[in-house]
Amino acid sequence: MSILNRLNTRLANIFIKNFDNTDNKNVRVQYGLLAGWVSIVAIFLLFVVKLVLGLLAGSVSVVANAFHLLSHLANSVILVVSFRMTARPATAKTPFGHGRMEHVAPLIMAIFLFVTGIKIGETSVHQVLEPHEVHYWNALPWILLATIIVKQWLAGFVRLLGKRVNSHAIITNAAHHTIEAVISLAVIAGLAAGHYFNHPEVDGYIGILVSAWLFFLAFTHGRDAIVPLLGEAPSRELLQKIRDAAKSTEGVEDVHEIIVHNYGSLYTISLHVEILEKYGPAEMHEIAENCEGRLRKKFGGAVVCHTDPLIEKTPEVMAIEKQFKKALEDFPQIVDYHDFRIVAASPEKIVLVADIDVREDVPESEFEEIAKDLEKQAIEKVQNIEYCQFYITPKYAY
C-alpha cells in the first residue's frame, strides 16, 4: 500500500465506525456517504474557482471544464441521496429494501452528462466559428494545474472507499475525478497554444473535445447502470463462494443451478444441492435446512435449497451412464450434465433423466432442438430406453 493510500485509509477510519466490517449494510452506507460528502465539498470549491477563472478569461474551455465539474458535483449529490435511500428499511411495497438505488445514481448522472455535453458543444462550436480573444494571464495555467492535484487526491480517496466495499457507484464517482485531470491538461494546453500562437479558436476546439468526452461518459455510465437494474450475472468469485459454503455442509455432495438476485446489500439465492438418496426425505430436508442456514449467515437475505437425490452408482447404472456420455460426444454445445437418473418405465424399458449445461454462447431458441436431438442420439446409443427427459439449464442458473 502506498503512503497516500495509508493516509487516506487513516482519514477514512476517523469518520467511519467499524471501518473494517465492510460486509455490514450500515458500514457500507457510511462508506458511500463519506465518499459523496467529501466529493461534494471539494468539487463545489473547485467549480467556483474554475468558473470564476473561466469568466474572467472569457474562455469557453475553462467554463466547460467548470461545468464538467458541476456534473461531478451532481453525481456526488446523487451518490449521497442513493446511499441514504439504500439505508432505508424494507417496506411492504419494497420487501427487498432499497439497495438497488445505488445503481440508479449512475443512470441519472448519464442523463445529466448528455444534456451538459449538448450545451457545452453548442457554445464551443460558436467559439470555433466566431472566435473571441481569451484574456490570458501567466498565473492562469498554474492555478488550473493546482486543481488537478486536488482532484487526483480526491480520486484516490474515493476509489479506496469504493474498492473496499466493491461499490460500482462509488468507483464510478472516483473515475470521474480521474478523468478530470486529462480534461484539465487539455484545457491548459489549449489556452497556452491559443495565447502564444494567437489562435483563440483553439479554445473552442478544446470545448468540443470536452463535449464529446461527456457524450462518451454518458453512454458508458448509462450502460453500466442499466445492466445491474435489468439483472446482472453474478461474478465467478461470488458463485465459487456460494458453492464452497454449500459443499462445506455435511451431506451435500455437489451444487448446481445457482440463481442469484442482487439487491445491493441483500442477496436472494436459490440452488440445487445433491444429496445421496440413502438418507431419505426427512434427513435430506434437514441437510438442506443446514445448508440454507449456512448461506444465510454468510451472505444475508433469503436462501432456498432444492434437494436432488443422488442414485446409487451400481454397475448397471454406470454402464448406462457410460453409453450416455458417448451420445454427448456428438454435441459440442454441451459442456456438462448433472442430476443423471434412471427411472423404470416397465420391467423391460427405462426413462433417462438428466439436466444439461450448454455453452454460454448458445441461444435459448436452440435449447428445445438440442434436447430433442440428444434424445434421439441417446435412444440409439443406450439400450431399452422408452423415452428421455432432458432439461437444459437456463442462462441465469450456474
C-alpha positions in Angstrom: 0.0 0.0 0.0 1.4 3.4 -1.0 1.9 6.2 1.6 -1.0 8.2 0.1 -3.3 5.1 0.4 -2.3 4.6 4.0 -3.0 8.3 4.8 -6.4 8.0 3.1 -7.2 4.8 5.0 -6.4 6.5 8.3 -8.5 9.5 7.3 -11.5 7.4 6.3 -11.1 5.4 9.5 -11.7 8.5 11.6 -15.1 9.1 10.0 -16.4 5.5 9.5 -17.4 3.5 12.6 -16.5 -0.2 12.4 -14.3 0.6 9.4 -13.2 -2.9 8.6 -16.6 -4.5 8.8 -17.3 -3.9 5.1 -19.9 -6.7 4.8 -22.2 -4.8 7.2 -25.0 -2.9 5.4 -24.8 0.1 7.8 -21.0 0.3 7.4 -21.4 0.1 3.6 -23.8 3.1 3.7 -21.2 5.1 5.8 -18.6 4.5 3.0 -21.0 5.8 0.4 -22.0 8.9 2.4 -18.3 9.8 3.2 -17.3 9.4 -0.5 -20.3 11.6 -1.5 -19.9 14.4 1.0 -16.1 14.7 0.6 -16.6 14.9 -3.1 -19.4 17.5 -2.8 -17.3 19.8 -0.7 -14.1 19.5 -2.8 -15.9 19.7 -6.2 -18.0 22.7 -5.2 -14.9 24.7 -4.2 -13.1 23.7 -7.4 -16.2 24.5 -9.5 -16.3 28.1 -8.1 -12.6 28.5 -8.7 -12.8 27.3 -12.3 -16.0 29.1 -13.2 -14.5 32.4 -11.9 -11.3 31.8 -13.9 -13.2 30.9 -17.0 -15.5 34.0 -16.8 -12.5 36.3 -16.1 -10.6 34.9 -19.0 -13.6 34.6 -21.3 -12.6 31.0 -22.0 -15.2 28.6 -23.3 -13.0 25.6 -22.5 -12.4 26.6 -18.9 -16.1 27.3 -18.4 -16.8 23.9 -20.0 -14.3 22.3 -17.6 -16.1 24.0 -14.7 -19.4 22.6 -15.8 -17.9 19.2 -16.2 -17.0 19.6 -12.5 -20.6 20.5 -11.9 -21.6 17.2 -13.4 -19.3 15.5 -10.9 -21.0 17.5 -8.2 -24.4 16.3 -9.3 -23.1 12.8 -9.4 -21.8 13.1 -5.8 -25.2 14.6 -4.6 -27.0 11.6 -6.3 -24.5 9.3 -4.6 -25.4 10.6 -1.1 -29.1 10.5 -1.9 -28.9 7.0 -3.2 -27.0 5.7 -0.2 -29.5 7.4 2.1 -32.2 5.6 0.2 -30.2 2.3 0.5 -30.2 2.7 4.2 -33.9 2.8 4.5 -35.5 -0.4 5.8 -37.7 -2.7 3.7 -41.4 -1.9 3.4 -44.5 -3.8 2.3 -44.1 -2.3 -1.2 -40.3 -2.7 -1.3 -39.7 -6.1 0.6 -36.2 -6.4 -0.8 -35.2 -3.0 0.6 -33.7 -0.1 -1.4 -30.3 -1.4 -2.2 -30.7 -1.0 -6.0 -31.0 2.8 -5.6 -27.2 2.6 -5.7 -27.4 1.7 -9.4 -29.9 4.5 -10.1 -27.3 7.2 -9.4 -25.0 6.5 -12.4 -28.1 6.3 -14.6 -29.3 9.8 -13.6 -25.7 11.0 -14.0 -25.6 9.7 -17.5 -28.6 11.8 -18.5 -27.2 14.8 -16.9 -23.9 14.4 -18.7 -25.6 14.0 -22.0 -27.6 17.3 -21.6 -24.4 19.1 -20.4 -22.5 17.8 -23.4 -25.1 19.3 -25.8 -25.0 22.7 -24.1 -21.1 22.9 -24.0 -20.8 21.6 -27.5 -23.1 24.3 -28.8 -21.1 27.1 -27.1 -17.8 25.6 -28.3 -18.9 25.4 -32.0 -19.8 29.1 -31.8 -16.3 29.9 -30.4 -14.7 28.0 -33.4 -16.9 29.7 -36.0 -16.7 33.2 -34.4 -13.7 33.2 -32.1 -13.2 35.9 -29.5 -10.0 36.7 -27.7 -9.2 34.9 -24.4 -7.9 37.1 -21.6 -4.8 35.1 -20.7 -2.5 35.8 -17.7 0.6 33.8 -16.5 -0.9 32.5 -13.3 -4.0 31.0 -15.0 -2.4 27.7 -16.1 -0.7 27.2 -12.7 -4.0 27.7 -10.8 -5.6 25.1 -13.1 -2.7 22.7 -12.5 -3.3 23.0 -8.7 -6.9 22.0 -9.2 -5.7 18.8 -11.0 -3.5 17.9 -7.9 -6.6 18.3 -5.6 -8.7 16.2 -8.0 -6.2 13.4 -8.2 -6.1 13.2 -4.4 -9.9 13.1 -4.3 -10.0 10.4 -7.0 -7.6 8.2 -4.9 -9.5 8.7 -1.7 -12.9 7.9 -3.2 -11.6 4.9 -5.2 -10.1 3.5 -2.0 -13.6 3.6 -0.4 -15.3 2.1 -3.4 -12.9 -0.8 -3.7 -13.2 -1.7 0.0 -17.0 -2.2 -0.3 -16.9 -3.2 -4.0 -19.4 -0.4 -4.9 -19.8 0.4 -8.6 -21.5 3.8 -7.8 -18.5 4.9 -5.6 -15.9 3.6 -8.1 -17.8 5.4 -10.9 -17.6 8.6 -8.8 -13.8 8.1 -8.5 -13.4 7.6 -12.2 -15.0 11.0 -12.8 -12.3 12.6 -10.7 -9.5 10.8 -12.5 -10.8 11.8 -15.9 -10.9 15.5 -14.8 -7.1 15.6 -14.8 -6.9 14.7 -18.5 -9.5 17.3 -19.5 -7.9 20.0 -17.4 -4.5 19.3 -19.0 -6.1 19.6 -22.4 -7.7 22.9 -21.4 -4.3 24.2 -20.1 -2.6 23.2 -23.4 -5.3 24.8 -25.4 -5.1 28.1 -23.5 -1.3 28.2 -23.9 -1.5 27.4 -27.6 -4.2 29.9 -28.3 -2.3 32.6 -26.5 1.2 32.1 -27.7 0.2 31.3 -31.3 -2.7 33.8 -31.5 -5.4 31.2 -32.3 -8.4 31.8 -29.9 -10.4 29.3 -31.9 -8.3 26.5 -30.2 -10.3 27.3 -27.1 -13.5 26.2 -28.9 -11.9 23.0 -30.3 -10.9 22.0 -26.7 -14.5 22.7 -25.7 -15.8 20.4 -28.4 -13.4 17.6 -27.2 -14.8 18.1 -23.7 -18.3 17.9 -25.0 -17.5 14.7 -27.0 -16.0 13.2 -23.8 -19.2 14.0 -21.9 -21.2 12.1 -24.5 -18.9 9.1 -24.1 -19.2 9.2 -20.3 -23.0 9.4 -20.6 -23.1 6.3 -22.8 -20.7 4.2 -20.6 -22.2 5.1 -17.3 -25.7 4.7 -18.6 -24.9 1.2 -19.9 -23.1 0.2 -16.7 -26.1 1.4 -14.6 -28.8 -0.4 -16.7 -27.2 -3.8 -16.6 -27.5 -4.3 -12.7 -31.0 -2.9 -12.8 -32.0 -5.5 -15.5 -30.4 -8.3 -13.6 -26.6 -8.7 -13.7 -24.8 -12.1 -13.9 -23.1 -12.9 -10.6 -19.3 -12.9 -10.6 -17.4 -16.2 -10.8 -15.9 -15.3 -7.4 -19.3 -15.0 -5.8 -20.6 -18.2 -7.4 -17.5 -20.1 -6.1 -18.0 -18.7 -2.6 -21.6 -19.9 -2.7 -20.5 -23.4 -3.9 -17.8 -23.7 -1.3 -20.1 -22.6 1.5 -22.9 -25.1 0.4 -20.5 -28.0 -0.1 -19.0 -27.4 3.3 -22.4 -28.5 4.7 -22.2 -32.1 5.9 -24.2 -34.4 3.5 -24.0 -32.0 0.4 -22.1 -33.8 -2.4 -22.3 -31.1 -5.0 -24.1 -27.9 -6.1 -25.6 -26.7 -9.4 -28.3 -24.3 -10.8 -27.3 -21.4 -8.6 -29.6 -18.4 -9.1 -28.6 -15.1 -7.5 -30.6 -11.8 -7.3 -28.5 -8.9 -6.0 -30.4 -6.1 -4.3 -27.4 -4.1 -3.3 -27.0 -5.0 0.4 -29.1 -8.1 0.2 -29.0 -11.3 -1.9 -31.7 -13.9 -2.6 -30.1 -17.2 -3.6 -31.6 -20.4 -4.8 -29.6 -23.6 -5.7 -29.9 -27.3 -6.1 -27.9 -29.5 -3.7 -27.0 -33.1 -4.5 -27.6 -35.4 -1.6 -27.3 -39.2 -1.5 -30.8 -40.7 -1.7 -29.9 -43.2 1.0 -30.6 -40.5 3.6 -34.3 -40.5 2.9 -36.7 -37.4 2.7 -36.5 -36.3 6.3 -32.8 -36.4 6.6 -32.3 -34.8 3.2 -34.6 -31.9 4.3 -32.5 -31.4 7.4 -29.3 -31.2 5.3 -30.9 -28.7 3.0 -32.0 -26.6 6.0 -28.5 -26.6 7.4 -27.2 -25.5 4.0 -29.7 -22.7 3.8 -28.7 -21.5 7.3 -25.0 -21.6 6.5 -25.6 -19.5 3.3 -27.9 -17.0 5.0 -25.3 -16.4 7.7 -22.6 -15.8 5.1 -24.5 -13.7 2.5 -27.6 -12.5 4.3 -31.0 -12.3 2.6 -33.1 -15.3 1.6 -31.8 -18.8 0.5 -33.7 -21.7 -0.9 -32.1 -25.2 -1.3 -33.7 -27.7 -3.6 -32.6 -31.3 -2.9 -31.6 -33.6 -5.7 -31.2 -37.2 -4.7 -28.1 -39.0 -6.0 -28.9 -42.5 -7.1 -26.6 -45.4 -6.2 -23.9 -46.0 -8.8 -24.5 -49.7 -9.4 -22.6 -51.4 -12.2 -25.8 -51.3 -14.3 -26.2 -47.6 -13.8 -22.6 -46.9 -14.5 -22.8 -48.9 -17.8 -25.8 -46.9 -18.9 -24.2 -43.6 -17.9 -21.1 -44.5 -20.0 -23.3 -45.1 -23.0 -25.0 -41.7 -22.4 -21.6 -40.0 -22.3 -20.9 -41.5 -25.7 -24.1 -39.8 -27.0 -22.9 -36.5 -25.6 -19.7 -36.6 -27.7 -21.7 -35.6 -30.8 -22.9 -32.3 -29.2 -20.1 -29.7 -28.9 -22.7 -27.2 -27.5 -23.0 -29.4 -24.3 -20.3 -28.8 -21.7 -21.7 -30.8 -18.7 -24.6 -32.6 -17.2 -26.0 -33.4 -13.7 -29.0 -35.0 -12.0 -28.5 -38.1 -14.1 -31.2 -40.5 -13.1 -32.7 -43.8 -14.4 -36.4 -44.4 -13.9 -38.1 -47.7 -14.6 -40.9 -47.3 -17.1 -41.7 -51.0 -17.2 -39.8 -54.3 -16.5 -38.1 -54.0 -19.9 -37.9 -50.2 -20.5 -36.3 -47.3 -18.7 -36.6 -43.5 -18.8 -33.4 -41.5 -18.9 -33.5 -38.2 -17.0 -30.7 -35.5 -16.9 -30.1 -31.8 -16.6 -27.9 -30.4 -19.4 -25.4 -27.5 -19.3 -24.6 -25.8 -22.7 -22.1 -23.2 -23.6 -22.9 -19.6 -22.7 -23.0 -18.5 -26.4 -25.7 -21.0 -27.3 -29.0 -19.1 -27.7 -32.1 -20.3 -25.7 -34.0 -20.6 -29.0 -31.9 -23.7 -29.7 -32.5 -25.4 -26.4 -35.5 -27.4 -27.4 -33.9 -28.6 -30.6 -30.7 -29.7 -28.8 -32.8 -31.7 -26.2 -34.8 -33.5 -29.0 -31.6 -34.3 -30.9 -29.9 -35.6 -27.8 -32.9 -37.8 -27.0 -32.7 -39.4 -30.5 -29.0 -39.9 -30.1 -29.4 -41.4 -26.6 -32.1 -43.8 -27.8 -29.6 -45.0 -30.5 -26.6 -45.4 -28.1 -28.4 -46.7 -24.9 -30.4 -49.9 -24.9 -34.0 -50.3 -23.7 -34.9 -46.6 -23.4 -38.6 -45.7 -23.5 -38.0 -42.0 -23.7 -35.8 -39.2 -22.2 -36.4 -36.2 -20.1 -33.7 -33.6 -20.7 -33.8 -30.1 -19.1 -31.3 -27.6 -20.3 -30.2 -25.2 -17.6 -31.3 -21.6 -18.3 -28.7 -18.8 -18.7 -29.5 -17.3 -15.3 -28.6 -20.5 -13.5 -25.0 -21.5 -12.8 
